[in-house]
């Protein structure tokens, strides 16, 4: 029972992080289109903080 609860919490936390990363990436793209580069950098950095291996976040930073 405890193992199932622990695994459930772990999966929930991972899913929340993924959603957060996706939100930051989407906002970063919006800011890039609006040529708000500082805001885009902040969003892409936040996405990279959630997922250290995110190629999308790093590509966004390179473009901003």
C-alpha positions, 0 to 999 in steps of 0.5 A, spaced: 500 500 500 505 504 501 509 503 495 503 504 491 502 511 494 509 513 493 509 511 486 502 515 485 505 521 488 511 520 484 508 520 477 503 525 479 509 530 481 512 528 474 506 529 470 505 536 474 513 538 472 511 536 464 505 540 464 509 546 467 515 545 462 510 545 456 506 552 459 513 555 459 515 553 452 509 555 450 509 562 453 516 563 451 514 561 444 509 567 444 514 572 447 519 570 441 513 572 436 512 578 440 519 580 440 519 580 447 526 577 448 527 578 455 521 575 457 522 569 452 529 568 456 525 567 463 520 562 460 525 558 457 530 558 463 524 556 467 522 550 462 529 548 463 529 548 470 523 543 470 527 539 465 534 539 465 535 535 458 530 539 454 532 540 448 526 545 446 528 549 452 535 550 450 533 551 443 528 557 445 534 560 449 538 560 443 533 563 439 531 568 444 
